[in-house]
Amino acid sequence: MTTLLDGIRANNFVIIGRAGIDFFTDAGVAAEDAETVAVGLGGSSANIAAGICKLGGRASLVTRVSDDSIGSYCIGQLKKYGVDTAYVTPVGGEYRNSLAFYESRVKGHRNVIYRNGAADFQMGPDDVAAVDYGHFGTLITAGTVFAAEPSRSATFDAFARAKAAGLPIIFDVDYRPYSWPSSQVAEDVLSRAATHCDMIVGNDEEFGFMAGDINKGLAKARELADGTGRIVIYKMGEKGAVTFSDGEEIHTGIWPVTALKPTGAGDSFMAGLMTGLAQDRSLHDAILRGSACASITVSRPGCAPAMPDTQILEKFMAEHPGPTAA
């Protein structure tokens, strides 16, 4: 089987999960005061794919989109960023792409997400069976795919197919309560998904949720890594991150910026981490590269549009006095 880091070094990722459309206000503007809004690609998996491509990697997205103008918009945006859309399939009927409407401000920030009849949850066994897993180095997914059927079963099927083809699996926990029928179902399914994965990335609240207690999240992350060969990254916002790998604990800081909004940081972190490891950087340096991407993204409007390309990232890291101490 291909090792995790060897798979990432191929710099060619198959990513399972949603694409959506984002509406966002001008800087500092509350929703009720907005006279115009900007539009951009959204959805955690689509954002990760776009971020990877902007940083010189290759990515293909596996999902369903609505068979309407919004679905066409999402496909067009994916292509604009260089994401392969061969496995993005329209679905008809009343299913619709996700819509996020958020404010470009930190204080009082509000983010409303419309997910009724979500098109991406209609991804089924035929969608994942159509993928040529041998063409890729690594599979990435975010936890939202497990929130409903048939997407849940299809993703577990994709895990099995990826493993059979020798691909390591990377899991961004990405717990969104509004997508799940109950917290009990979410805890069970996300914990089960984690056992199949070679790298798990989540924040303190997400690991705390999986542990059943926010105060037990760090212990849960350590437990998932101990003796398994997994890499587990426990993110703590402005406090940085702790990474568990081969019995080591790697502590890293952040790159302080004046944030415009809190959205998009996790997706951008993943894109920077993956492409950093693909360039054969150390795990420590790749994590800091991901953290730099997150800082850039929260300081600019939008999610996918805010993610840096290589030139922007390198300039930011060269000129910034950070990162902070671990």
Secondary structure, DSSP 8 states (H G I E B T S, - for coil): ---HHHHHHT-EEEEES--EEEEE-STT--GGG-S--EEEEE-HHHHHHHHHHHTT-EEEEEEEEESSHHHHHHHHHHHHHT-EEEEEEEE-TT-B-EEEEE-S-STT--EEEE-TTBGGGG--HHHHHT--GGG-SEEEEEGGGGSSTTHHHHHHHHHHHHHHTT--EEEE----GGGSS-HHHHHHHHHHHHTT-SEEEEEHHHHHHHHTSGGGHHHHHHHHHTTT--EEEEE-GGG-EEEEETTEEEEE-------S-STTHHHHHHHHHHHHHHTT--HHHHHHHHHHHHHHHHTSSSSGGGS--HHHHHHHHHH-------
